Amino acid sequence: MNNFDFRTVPHLISQIGAAKQLGDIVTQHYPGVKRVLIVTDGGFLKTGLIAPAIANLERCGLHVSVFSEVIADPPEAVVHQAVGNAEKLQVELVIGFGGGSSMDVAKLIAVLTGSTQALSSMYGIGNVKGQRLPLIQIPTTAGTGSEVTPISIVTTGATTKMGVVAPQLYADIAILDAELTIGLPAKVTAATGIDAMVHAIEAYTTKHKKNPLSDMLARQALTLLWGNIDEACSNGANLAARQAMLLGAMLAGQCFANAPCAAVHALAYPIGGIFHVPHGLSNSLVLPHVLRFNAPSAAGQYAELASIIAPSAQGSAEARSTALITAMEALAQRVGIETQLRQVGIAEKDLDQLASDAMLQTRLLGNNPREVTRDDARAIYAAAL
């Protein structure tokens, strides 16, 4: 715990309404930049929430282009299309504006534009060469924490996902503005919020790189997320709750960027890749079952986190660990999201493929507090069915 390395985005702005000042922020930090690219998805673009930011950028004399072809679990083809578009437009700065997929694509545009390195050679840890374009990230969901992570996830085949993990993917500036999350449906708010809690829980219990800073951030993240998720789901117009969720998700992102995620994410990826279930919901579906599997190795740490999530829990570490798991299950039921794999179209016949695909996630499984075999993975999926 005394020797560790910790990195994060150097400039964080947490302010309701900050996106309306985006042009002022860009001109202050990048006075020579004239051509910017906003990376988002078609659904968010249609909400109109991005319009004030674009207007402010243009009022500040910047030429704004928008790439809105991002889709969930973005495939390599979308990344290549976006990079080609950015090079044609001679973009000088990239702004990720959306959920995790949009921010992940923005990272890759920033490192690939003008580079001769192939995307395929970037997969893995530390394989990005050279520098990148200036990069600003603005999340529109309180979940992925992608605005402060050096990770980009790409769908590389019909169902498989690969990660690019490199320090160049850290943004220069992350902006948290709850006005951009107004109108987010309660179920999306719930699933993305639970995703953020998973980041904090897995970072707190990771086998590798757990450190005092990530632990402190994990606890604060859970305090904010647990304390505001019910209000954010039931009263989506509450800007204070929405801003607290954004801050909690960002802190959780700082956690797992330095103390990496584990088996919950490893088992969630095939659910998203094969069945196109949103990432946050995929995590939530397997979360309690992975926690139960891990409890023999992580009960002490789960008990520590139970002081935030199940503060009335008493007794042994095992009892408090169980209270944590029960509370997380009750949250998913309370906010009305799916809690069983069969509810998202998964059947018993699919479990073998899910288990085999999960075992390919070695980057994540190696961090789990308890070793996961293929049989273990299948049993966890069966419990979640």
Contacts in CASP RR format, 6 or more apart in sequence:
PFRMAT RR
TARGET T0000
AUTHOR 0000-0000-0000
METHOD contacts of the structure
MODEL  1
MNNFDFRTVPHLISQIGAAKQLGDIVTQHYPGVKRVLIVTDGGFLKTGLI
APAIANLERCGLHVSVFSEVIADPPEAVVHQAVGNAEKLQVELVIGFGGG
SSMDVAKLIAVLTGSTQALSSMYGIGNVKGQRLPLIQIPTTAGTGSEVTP
ISIVTTGATTKMGVVAPQLYADIAILDAELTIGLPAKVTAATGIDAMVHA
IEAYTTKHKKNPLSDMLARQALTLLWGNIDEACSNGANLAARQAMLLGAM
LAGQCFANAPCAAVHALAYPIGGIFHVPHGLSNSLVLPHVLRFNAPSAAG
QYAELASIIAPSAQGSAEARSTALITAMEALAQRVGIETQLRQVGIAEKD
LDQLASDAMLQTRLLGNNPREVTRDDARAIYAAAL
1 210 0 8 1.000
1 211 0 8 1.000
1 212 0 8 1.000
4 209 0 8 1.000
4 211 0 8 1.000
4 212 0 8 1.000
4 213 0 8 1.000
4 258 0 8 1.000
5 209 0 8 1.000
5 258 0 8 1.000
6 211 0 8 1.000
6 213 0 8 1.000
6 214 0 8 1.000
6 258 0 8 1.000
7 150 0 8 1.000
7 167 0 8 1.000
7 170 0 8 1.000
7 257 0 8 1.000
7 258 0 8 1.000
8 148 0 8 1.000
8 170 0 8 1.000
8 254 0 8 1.000
8 257 0 8 1.000
8 258 0 8 1.000
9 137 0 8 1.000
9 147 0 8 1.000
9 148 0 8 1.000
9 170 0 8 1.000
9 171 0 8 1.000
9 172 0 8 1.000
9 173 0 8 1.000
9 174 0 8 1.000
10 172 0 8 1.000
10 173 0 8 1.000
11 29 0 8 1.000
11 172 0 8 1.000
11 173 0 8 1.000
11 174 0 8 1.000
12 148 0 8 1.000
12 173 0 8 1.000
12 174 0 8 1.000
12 176 0 8 1.000
12 250 0 8 1.000
13 25 0 8 1.000
13 173 0 8 1.000
13 174 0 8 1.000
13 175 0 8 1.000
13 176 0 8 1.000
14 176 0 8 1.000
14 243 0 8 1.000
14 246 0 8 1.000
14 247 0 8 1.000
14 250 0 8 1.000
15 175 0 8 1.000
15 176 0 8 1.000
15 177 0 8 1.000
16 177 0 8 1.000
16 178 0 8 1.000
16 179 0 8 1.000
16 239 0 8 1.000
16 243 0 8 1.000
17 177 0 8 1.000
17 178 0 8 1.000
17 179 0 8 1.000
18 25 0 8 1.000
18 175 0 8 1.000
18 176 0 8 1.000
18 177 0 8 1.000
19 52 0 8 1.000
19 53 0 8 1.000
19 138 0 8 1.000
19 175 0 8 1.000
19 177 0 8 1.000
19 179 0 8 1.000
19 180 0 8 1.000
20 52 0 8 1.000
20 53 0 8 1.000
20 56 0 8 1.000
20 179 0 8 1.000
21 56 0 8 1.000
22 53 0 8 1.000
22 56 0 8 1.000
22 57 0 8 1.000
22 95 0 8 1.000
22 136 0 8 1.000
22 138 0 8 1.000
22 175 0 8 1.000
23 53 0 8 1.000
23 56 0 8 1.000
23 57 0 8 1.000
23 59 0 8 1.000
23 60 0 8 1.000
23 62 0 8 1.000
24 56 0 8 1.000
24 60 0 8 1.000
25 136 0 8 1.000
25 173 0 8 1.000
25 175 0 8 1.000
26 33 0 8 1.000
26 36 0 8 1.000
26 57 0 8 1.000
26 60 0 8 1.000
26 62 0 8 1.000
26 93 0 8 1.000
26 136 0 8 1.000
27 33 0 8 1.000
27 60 0 8 1.000
27 61 0 8 1.000
27 62 0 8 1.000
29 134 0 8 1.000
29 172 0 8 1.000
29 173 0 8 1.000
30 92 0 8 1.000
30 93 0 8 1.000
30 134 0 8 1.000
32 92 0 8 1.000
33 62 0 8 1.000
33 92 0 8 1.000
33 93 0 8 1.000
33 134 0 8 1.000
34 61 0 8 1.000
34 62 0 8 1.000
34 63 0 8 1.000
34 92 0 8 1.000
35 62 0 8 1.000
35 63 0 8 1.000
35 65 0 8 1.000
35 89 0 8 1.000
35 90 0 8 1.000
35 91 0 8 1.000
35 92 0 8 1.000
35 93 0 8 1.000
36 57 0 8 1.000
36 62 0 8 1.000
36 63 0 8 1.000
36 64 0 8 1.000
36 65 0 8 1.000
36 91 0 8 1.000
36 92 0 8 1.000
36 93 0 8 1.000
36 94 0 8 1.000
36 95 0 8 1.000
37 64 0 8 1.000
37 65 0 8 1.000
37 66 0 8 1.000
37 67 0 8 1.000
37 85 0 8 1.000
37 86 0 8 1.000
37 89 0 8 1.000
37 91 0 8 1.000
37 93 0 8 1.000
37 94 0 8 1.000
37 95 0 8 1.000
37 109 0 8 1.000
38 50 0 8 1.000
38 53 0 8 1.000
38 54 0 8 1.000
38 64 0 8 1.000
38 65 0 8 1.000
38 66 0 8 1.000
38 67 0 8 1.000
38 95 0 8 1.000
38 96 0 8 1.000
38 97 0 8 1.000
39 67 0 8 1.000
39 70 0 8 1.000
39 82 0 8 1.000
39 94 0 8 1.000
39 95 0 8 1.000
39 96 0 8 1.000
39 97 0 8 1.000
39 102 0 8 1.000
39 103 0 8 1.000
39 105 0 8 1.000
39 106 0 8 1.000
39 109 0 8 1.000
40 50 0 8 1.000
40 66 0 8 1.000
40 67 0 8 1.000
40 68 0 8 1.000
40 70 0 8 1.000
40 96 0 8 1.000
40 97 0 8 1.000
40 98 0 8 1.000
40 102 0 8 1.000
41 68 0 8 1.000
41 69 0 8 1.000
41 70 0 8 1.000
41 71 0 8 1.000
41 72 0 8 1.000
41 98 0 8 1.000
41 99 0 8 1.000
41 101 0 8 1.000
41 102 0 8 1.000
42 68 0 8 1.000
42 69 0 8 1.000
42 70 0 8 1.000
43 68 0 8 1.000
44 50 0 8 1.000
44 68 0 8 1.000
44 97 0 8 1.000
44 98 0 8 1.000
44 99 0 8 1.000
44 102 0 8 1.000
44 140 0 8 1.000
45 66 0 8 1.000
45 68 0 8 1.000
47 183 0 8 1.000
49 140 0 8 1.000
49 179 0 8 1.000
49 180 0 8 1.000
49 182 0 8 1.000
50 66 0 8 1.000
50 97 0 8 1.000
53 97 0 8 1.000
53 138 0 8 1.000
54 64 0 8 1.000
54 66 0 8 1.000
57 64 0 8 1.000
58 64 0 8 1.000
65 85 0 8 1.000
65 89 0 8 1.000
65 91 0 8 1.000
67 82 0 8 1.000
67 85 0 8 1.000
67 86 0 8 1.000
67 105 0 8 1.000
67 109 0 8 1.000
69 78 0 8 1.000
69 81 0 8 1.000
69 82 0 8 1.000
70 78 0 8 1.000
70 82 0 8 1.000
70 101 0 8 1.000
70 102 0 8 1.000
70 105 0 8 1.000
71 78 0 8 1.000
71 101 0 8 1.000
72 101 0 8 1.000
72 276 0 8 1.000
72 278 0 8 1.000
72 279 0 8 1.000
73 101 0 8 1.000
73 153 0 8 1.000
73 155 0 8 1.000
73 161 0 8 1.000
73 272 0 8 1.000
73 273 0 8 1.000
73 276 0 8 1.000
73 279 0 8 1.000
74 101 0 8 1.000
74 104 0 8 1.000
74 105 0 8 1.000
74 154 0 8 1.000
74 155 0 8 1.000
75 154 0 8 1.000
75 155 0 8 1.000
75 156 0 8 1.000
75 157 0 8 1.000
76 119 0 8 1.000
76 120 0 8 1.000
76 154 0 8 1.000
76 155 0 8 1.000
76 156 0 8 1.000
76 157 0 8 1.000
78 105 0 8 1.000
79 105 0 8 1.000
79 108 0 8 1.000
79 109 0 8 1.000
79 112 0 8 1.000
79 119 0 8 1.000
79 154 0 8 1.000
80 119 0 8 1.000
82 105 0 8 1.000
82 108 0 8 1.000
82 109 0 8 1.000
83 108 0 8 1.000
83 109 0 8 1.000
83 112 0 8 1.000
83 113 0 8 1.000
84 113 0 8 1.000
86 94 0 8 1.000
86 109 0 8 1.000
86 113 0 8 1.000
87 113 0 8 1.000
87 114 0 8 1.000
91 109 0 8 1.000
91 113 0 8 1.000
91 133 0 8 1.000
92 133 0 8 1.000
92 134 0 8 1.000
93 133 0 8 1.000
93 134 0 8 1.000
93 135 0 8 1.000
93 136 0 8 1.000
94 106 0 8 1.000
94 109 0 8 1.000
94 110 0 8 1.000
94 113 0 8 1.000
94 133 0 8 1.000
94 134 0 8 1.000
94 135 0 8 1.000
94 136 0 8 1.000
95 106 0 8 1.000
95 135 0 8 1.000
95 136 0 8 1.000
95 137 0 8 1.000
95 138 0 8 1.000
96 102 0 8 1.000
96 103 0 8 1.000
96 105 0 8 1.000
96 106 0 8 1.000
96 135 0 8 1.000
96 136 0 8 1.000
96 137 0 8 1.000
96 138 0 8 1.000
97 106 0 8 1.000
97 138 0 8 1.000
97 140 0 8 1.000
98 138 0 8 1.000
98 139 0 8 1.000
98 140 0 8 1.000
98 141 0 8 1.000
98 180 0 8 1.000
99 139 0 8 1.000
99 140 0 8 1.000
99 141 0 8 1.000
99 144 0 8 1.000
99 146 0 8 1.000
100 139 0 8 1.000
100 141 0 8 1.000
100 143 0 8 1.000
100 144 0 8 1.000
100 145 0 8 1.000
100 146 0 8 1.000
100 279 0 8 1.000
102 140 0 8 1.000
103 137 0 8 1.000
103 139 0 8 1.000
103 144 0 8 1.000
103 146 0 8 1.000
103 147 0 8 1.000
104 146 0 8 1.000
104 151 0 8 1.000
104 152 0 8 1.000
104 153 0 8 1.000
104 154 0 8 1.000
105 152 0 8 1.000
106 135 0 8 1.000
106 137 0 8 1.000
107 135 0 8 1.000
107 146 0 8 1.000
107 152 0 8 1.000
107 164 0 8 1.000
107 169 0 8 1.000
107 171 0 8 1.000
108 119 0 8 1.000
108 122 0 8 1.000
108 152 0 8 1.000
108 154 0 8 1.000
108 164 0 8 1.000
109 133 0 8 1.000
110 132 0 8 1.000
110 133 0 8 1.000
110 134 0 8 1.000
110 135 0 8 1.000
110 168 0 8 1.000
110 169 0 8 1.000
111 117 0 8 1.000
111 122 0 8 1.000
111 128 0 8 1.000
111 130 0 8 1.000
111 132 0 8 1.000
111 133 0 8 1.000
111 166 0 8 1.000
111 168 0 8 1.000
111 169 0 8 1.000
112 119 0 8 1.000
113 132 0 8 1.000
113 133 0 8 1.000
115 129 0 8 1.000
115 130 0 8 1.000
117 128 0 8 1.000
117 129 0 8 1.000
117 130 0 8 1.000
119 154 0 8 1.000
119 164 0 8 1.000
121 127 0 8 1.000
122 128 0 8 1.000
122 164 0 8 1.000
122 166 0 8 1.000
123 154 0 8 1.000
123 156 0 8 1.000
123 162 0 8 1.000
123 163 0 8 1.000
123 164 0 8 1.000
124 162 0 8 1.000
124 163 0 8 1.000
124 164 0 8 1.000
124 165 0 8 1.000
124 363 0 8 1.000
125 165 0 8 1.000
125 166 0 8 1.000
125 363 0 8 1.000
126 165 0 8 1.000
126 166 0 8 1.000
126 167 0 8 1.000
127 164 0 8 1.000
127 166 0 8 1.000
128 164 0 8 1.000
128 166 0 8 1.000
128 168 0 8 1.000
128 169 0 8 1.000
130 168 0 8 1.000
131 168 0 8 1.000
132 168 0 8 1.000
132 169 0 8 1.000
134 172 0 8 1.000
135 171 0 8 1.000
135 172 0 8 1.000
135 173 0 8 1.000
136 171 0 8 1.000
136 172 0 8 1.000
136 173 0 8 1.000
136 174 0 8 1.000
136 175 0 8 1.000
137 146 0 8 1.000
137 147 0 8 1.000
137 148 0 8 1.000
137 171 0 8 1.000
137 173 0 8 1.000
137 174 0 8 1.000
137 175 0 8 1.000
138 147 0 8 1.000
138 174 0 8 1.000
138 175 0 8 1.000
138 177 0 8 1.000
138 180 0 8 1.000
139 145 0 8 1.000
139 146 0 8 1.000
139 147 0 8 1.000
139 174 0 8 1.000
139 176 0 8 1.000
139 180 0 8 1.000
139 246 0 8 1.000
139 249 0 8 1.000
139 250 0 8 1.000
140 180 0 8 1.000
140 181 0 8 1.000
140 184 0 8 1.000
141 181 0 8 1.000
141 184 0 8 1.000
141 188 0 8 1.000
141 189 0 8 1.000
141 192 0 8 1.000
141 249 0 8 1.000
142 181 0 8 1.000
142 189 0 8 1.000
142 192 0 8 1.000
142 193 0 8 1.000
142 196 0 8 1.000
142 225 0 8 1.000
142 232 0 8 1.000
142 242 0 8 1.000
142 245 0 8 1.000
142 246 0 8 1.000
142 248 0 8 1.000
142 249 0 8 1.000
143 192 0 8 1.000
143 193 0 8 1.000
143 195 0 8 1.000
143 196 0 8 1.000
143 199 0 8 1.000
143 245 0 8 1.000
143 249 0 8 1.000
143 252 0 8 1.000
143 280 0 8 1.000
144 192 0 8 1.000
144 195 0 8 1.000
144 196 0 8 1.000
144 249 0 8 1.000
144 253 0 8 1.000
144 279 0 8 1.000
145 196 0 8 1.000
145 199 0 8 1.000
145 249 0 8 1.000
145 250 0 8 1.000
145 252 0 8 1.000
145 253 0 8 1.000
146 152 0 8 1.000
146 253 0 8 1.000
147 171 0 8 1.000
147 174 0 8 1.000
147 175 0 8 1.000
147 176 0 8 1.000
147 250 0 8 1.000
148 170 0 8 1.000
148 171 0 8 1.000
148 174 0 8 1.000
148 250 0 8 1.000
148 253 0 8 1.000
148 254 0 8 1.000
148 257 0 8 1.000
149 169 0 8 1.000
149 170 0 8 1.000
149 253 0 8 1.000
149 256 0 8 1.000
149 257 0 8 1.000
150 165 0 8 1.000
150 166 0 8 1.000
150 167 0 8 1.000
150 168 0 8 1.000
150 169 0 8 1.000
150 170 0 8 1.000
150 257 0 8 1.000
151 163 0 8 1.000
151 164 0 8 1.000
151 165 0 8 1.000
151 169 0 8 1.000
151 257 0 8 1.000
152 163 0 8 1.000
152 164 0 8 1.000
152 169 0 8 1.000
153 161 0 8 1.000
153 162 0 8 1.000
153 163 0 8 1.000
154 161 0 8 1.000
154 162 0 8 1.000
154 163 0 8 1.000
154 164 0 8 1.000
155 161 0 8 1.000
155 273 0 8 1.000
156 162 0 8 1.000
159 270 0 8 1.000
159 273 0 8 1.000
159 274 0 8 1.000
159 357 0 8 1.000
160 273 0 8 1.000
160 357 0 8 1.000
160 360 0 8 1.000
161 269 0 8 1.000
161 273 0 8 1.000
163 363 0 8 1.000
165 363 0 8 1.000
170 257 0 8 1.000
174 250 0 8 1.000
176 243 0 8 1.000
176 246 0 8 1.000
176 247 0 8 1.000
176 250 0 8 1.000
177 246 0 8 1.000
178 239 0 8 1.000
178 240 0 8 1.000
178 242 0 8 1.000
178 243 0 8 1.000
178 245 0 8 1.000
178 246 0 8 1.000
179 239 0 8 1.000
181 189 0 8 1.000
181 242 0 8 1.000
181 245 0 8 1.000
181 246 0 8 1.000
182 236 0 8 1.000
182 237 0 8 1.000
182 239 0 8 1.000
182 242 0 8 1.000
183 236 0 8 1.000
183 237 0 8 1.000
184 236 0 8 1.000
186 233 0 8 1.000
186 234 0 8 1.000
186 236 0 8 1.000
186 335 0 8 1.000
186 336 0 8 1.000
187 335 0 8 1.000
187 336 0 8 1.000
187 337 0 8 1.000
188 278 0 8 1.000
189 229 0 8 1.000
189 232 0 8 1.000
189 233 0 8 1.000
189 236 0 8 1.000
189 245 0 8 1.000
189 335 0 8 1.000
190 229 0 8 1.000
190 233 0 8 1.000
190 331 0 8 1.000
190 332 0 8 1.000
190 335 0 8 1.000
190 336 0 8 1.000
190 337 0 8 1.000
191 278 0 8 1.000
191 280 0 8 1.000
191 281 0 8 1.000
191 284 0 8 1.000
191 337 0 8 1.000
192 249 0 8 1.000
192 280 0 8 1.000
193 225 0 8 1.000
193 229 0 8 1.000
193 245 0 8 1.000
193 249 0 8 1.000
193 280 0 8 1.000
194 229 0 8 1.000
194 280 0 8 1.000
194 283 0 8 1.000
194 284 0 8 1.000
194 287 0 8 1.000
194 328 0 8 1.000
194 331 0 8 1.000
194 332 0 8 1.000
194 337 0 8 1.000
195 279 0 8 1.000
195 280 0 8 1.000
195 283 0 8 1.000
195 284 0 8 1.000
196 221 0 8 1.000
196 225 0 8 1.000
196 245 0 8 1.000
196 248 0 8 1.000
196 249 0 8 1.000
196 252 0 8 1.000
196 253 0 8 1.000
197 221 0 8 1.000
197 222 0 8 1.000
197 225 0 8 1.000
197 226 0 8 1.000
197 252 0 8 1.000
197 328 0 8 1.000
198 261 0 8 1.000
198 264 0 8 1.000
198 265 0 8 1.000
198 280 0 8 1.000
198 283 0 8 1.000
198 284 0 8 1.000
198 287 0 8 1.000
199 221 0 8 1.000
199 249 0 8 1.000
199 252 0 8 1.000
199 253 0 8 1.000
199 255 0 8 1.000
199 256 0 8 1.000
199 261 0 8 1.000
200 217 0 8 1.000
200 218 0 8 1.000
200 219 0 8 1.000
200 221 0 8 1.000
200 222 0 8 1.000
200 225 0 8 1.000
200 251 0 8 1.000
200 252 0 8 1.000
200 255 0 8 1.000
200 256 0 8 1.000
201 218 0 8 1.000
201 222 0 8 1.000
201 264 0 8 1.000
201 291 0 8 1.000
201 302 0 8 1.000
201 305 0 8 1.000
202 256 0 8 1.000
202 260 0 8 1.000
202 261 0 8 1.000
202 262 0 8 1.000
202 264 0 8 1.000
202 265 0 8 1.000
202 367 0 8 1.000
203 210 0 8 1.000
203 214 0 8 1.000
203 217 0 8 1.000
203 218 0 8 1.000
203 252 0 8 1.000
203 253 0 8 1.000
203 255 0 8 1.000
203 256 0 8 1.000
203 258 0 8 1.000
203 259 0 8 1.000
203 260 0 8 1.000
203 261 0 8 1.000
204 210 0 8 1.000
204 214 0 8 1.000
204 215 0 8 1.000
204 218 0 8 1.000
204 219 0 8 1.000
204 255 0 8 1.000
204 259 0 8 1.000
204 301 0 8 1.000
204 304 0 8 1.000
204 305 0 8 1.000
205 262 0 8 1.000
205 294 0 8 1.000
205 298 0 8 1.000
205 301 0 8 1.000
205 302 0 8 1.000
205 369 0 8 1.000
206 256 0 8 1.000
206 259 0 8 1.000
206 260 0 8 1.000
206 261 0 8 1.000
206 262 0 8 1.000
206 367 0 8 1.000
206 368 0 8 1.000
206 369 0 8 1.000
207 262 0 8 1.000
207 366 0 8 1.000
207 367 0 8 1.000
207 368 0 8 1.000
207 369 0 8 1.000
208 259 0 8 1.000
208 260 0 8 1.000
208 366 0 8 1.000
208 367 0 8 1.000
209 258 0 8 1.000
209 259 0 8 1.000
209 260 0 8 1.000
209 367 0 8 1.000
210 259 0 8 1.000
211 258 0 8 1.000
211 259 0 8 1.000
213 258 0 8 1.000
214 254 0 8 1.000
214 255 0 8 1.000
214 256 0 8 1.000
214 258 0 8 1.000
214 259 0 8 1.000
215 259 0 8 1.000
217 251 0 8 1.000
217 252 0 8 1.000
217 254 0 8 1.000
217 255 0 8 1.000
218 251 0 8 1.000
218 252 0 8 1.000
218 255 0 8 1.000
218 259 0 8 1.000
218 305 0 8 1.000
219 305 0 8 1.000
219 308 0 8 1.000
220 248 0 8 1.000
220 251 0 8 1.000
221 248 0 8 1.000
221 249 0 8 1.000
221 251 0 8 1.000
221 252 0 8 1.000
221 253 0 8 1.000
221 255 0 8 1.000
222 252 0 8 1.000
222 305 0 8 1.000
222 308 0 8 1.000
222 309 0 8 1.000
223 308 0 8 1.000
224 244 0 8 1.000
224 245 0 8 1.000
224 247 0 8 1.000
224 248 0 8 1.000
224 251 0 8 1.000
225 245 0 8 1.000
225 248 0 8 1.000
225 249 0 8 1.000
225 252 0 8 1.000
226 308 0 8 1.000
226 309 0 8 1.000
227 244 0 8 1.000
228 241 0 8 1.000
228 244 0 8 1.000
228 245 0 8 1.000
229 245 0 8 1.000
229 331 0 8 1.000
229 335 0 8 1.000
230 334 0 8 1.000
230 335 0 8 1.000
231 238 0 8 1.000
231 241 0 8 1.000
232 238 0 8 1.000
232 241 0 8 1.000
232 242 0 8 1.000
232 244 0 8 1.000
232 245 0 8 1.000
233 335 0 8 1.000
235 241 0 8 1.000
236 242 0 8 1.000
260 363 0 8 1.000
260 364 0 8 1.000
260 367 0 8 1.000
261 364 0 8 1.000
261 367 0 8 1.000
262 364 0 8 1.000
262 365 0 8 1.000
262 366 0 8 1.000
262 367 0 8 1.000
262 368 0 8 1.000
262 369 0 8 1.000
263 290 0 8 1.000
263 293 0 8 1.000
263 294 0 8 1.000
263 364 0 8 1.000
263 365 0 8 1.000
263 368 0 8 1.000
263 370 0 8 1.000
263 372 0 8 1.000
263 380 0 8 1.000
264 283 0 8 1.000
264 286 0 8 1.000
264 287 0 8 1.000
264 290 0 8 1.000
264 291 0 8 1.000
265 283 0 8 1.000
265 361 0 8 1.000
265 364 0 8 1.000
266 358 0 8 1.000
266 361 0 8 1.000
266 364 0 8 1.000
266 365 0 8 1.000
266 368 0 8 1.000
266 372 0 8 1.000
266 377 0 8 1.000
267 286 0 8 1.000
267 290 0 8 1.000
267 354 0 8 1.000
267 358 0 8 1.000
267 361 0 8 1.000
267 377 0 8 1.000
267 380 0 8 1.000
267 381 0 8 1.000
268 279 0 8 1.000
268 280 0 8 1.000
268 282 0 8 1.000
268 283 0 8 1.000
268 285 0 8 1.000
268 286 0 8 1.000
269 282 0 8 1.000
269 357 0 8 1.000
269 358 0 8 1.000
269 361 0 8 1.000
269 364 0 8 1.000
270 353 0 8 1.000
270 354 0 8 1.000
270 357 0 8 1.000
270 358 0 8 1.000
271 277 0 8 1.000
271 282 0 8 1.000
271 285 0 8 1.000
271 286 0 8 1.000
271 341 0 8 1.000
271 344 0 8 1.000
271 346 0 8 1.000
271 354 0 8 1.000
272 278 0 8 1.000
272 279 0 8 1.000
272 282 0 8 1.000
274 350 0 8 1.000
274 353 0 8 1.000
274 354 0 8 1.000
274 357 0 8 1.000
275 344 0 8 1.000
275 345 0 8 1.000
275 346 0 8 1.000
275 350 0 8 1.000
277 285 0 8 1.000
277 344 0 8 1.000
281 337 0 8 1.000
281 338 0 8 1.000
281 344 0 8 1.000
284 332 0 8 1.000
284 337 0 8 1.000
284 339 0 8 1.000
285 338 0 8 1.000
285 339 0 8 1.000
285 340 0 8 1.000
285 341 0 8 1.000
285 344 0 8 1.000
285 384 0 8 1.000
286 380 0 8 1.000
286 381 0 8 1.000
286 384 0 8 1.000
287 328 0 8 1.000
287 332 0 8 1.000
288 325 0 8 1.000
288 328 0 8 1.000
288 329 0 8 1.000
288 332 0 8 1.000
289 380 0 8 1.000
289 383 0 8 1.000
289 384 0 8 1.000
290 380 0 8 1.000
291 302 0 8 1.000
291 321 0 8 1.000
291 324 0 8 1.000
291 325 0 8 1.000
291 328 0 8 1.000
292 325 0 8 1.000
292 383 0 8 1.000
293 370 0 8 1.000
293 372 0 8 1.000
293 376 0 8 1.000
293 379 0 8 1.000
293 380 0 8 1.000
294 302 0 8 1.000
294 368 0 8 1.000
294 369 0 8 1.000
294 370 0 8 1.000
295 302 0 8 1.000
295 318 0 8 1.000
295 321 0 8 1.000
295 322 0 8 1.000
295 325 0 8 1.000
296 370 0 8 1.000
297 369 0 8 1.000
297 370 0 8 1.000
298 321 0 8 1.000
298 369 0 8 1.000
298 370 0 8 1.000
299 317 0 8 1.000
299 318 0 8 1.000
299 321 0 8 1.000
300 317 0 8 1.000
300 320 0 8 1.000
300 321 0 8 1.000
301 369 0 8 1.000
302 317 0 8 1.000
302 320 0 8 1.000
302 321 0 8 1.000
302 324 0 8 1.000
302 325 0 8 1.000
303 313 0 8 1.000
303 316 0 8 1.000
303 317 0 8 1.000
303 318 0 8 1.000
303 320 0 8 1.000
303 321 0 8 1.000
303 324 0 8 1.000
305 324 0 8 1.000
306 313 0 8 1.000
306 320 0 8 1.000
306 321 0 8 1.000
306 323 0 8 1.000
306 324 0 8 1.000
306 327 0 8 1.000
307 313 0 8 1.000
307 320 0 8 1.000
309 324 0 8 1.000
309 327 0 8 1.000
309 328 0 8 1.000
310 320 0 8 1.000
310 323 0 8 1.000
310 324 0 8 1.000
310 326 0 8 1.000
310 327 0 8 1.000
312 323 0 8 1.000
313 319 0 8 1.000
313 320 0 8 1.000
313 323 0 8 1.000
313 324 0 8 1.000
314 320 0 8 1.000
329 339 0 8 1.000
332 339 0 8 1.000
333 339 0 8 1.000
338 344 0 8 1.000
340 384 0 8 1.000
340 385 0 8 1.000
341 381 0 8 1.000
341 384 0 8 1.000
341 385 0 8 1.000
342 385 0 8 1.000
346 354 0 8 1.000
346 385 0 8 1.000
347 385 0 8 1.000
348 382 0 8 1.000
348 385 0 8 1.000
351 378 0 8 1.000
351 381 0 8 1.000
351 382 0 8 1.000
351 385 0 8 1.000
352 378 0 8 1.000
354 377 0 8 1.000
354 378 0 8 1.000
354 381 0 8 1.000
355 374 0 8 1.000
355 375 0 8 1.000
355 377 0 8 1.000
355 378 0 8 1.000
355 381 0 8 1.000
356 374 0 8 1.000
358 365 0 8 1.000
358 372 0 8 1.000
358 377 0 8 1.000
358 381 0 8 1.000
359 365 0 8 1.000
359 372 0 8 1.000
359 374 0 8 1.000
359 377 0 8 1.000
365 372 0 8 1.000
372 380 0 8 1.000
END
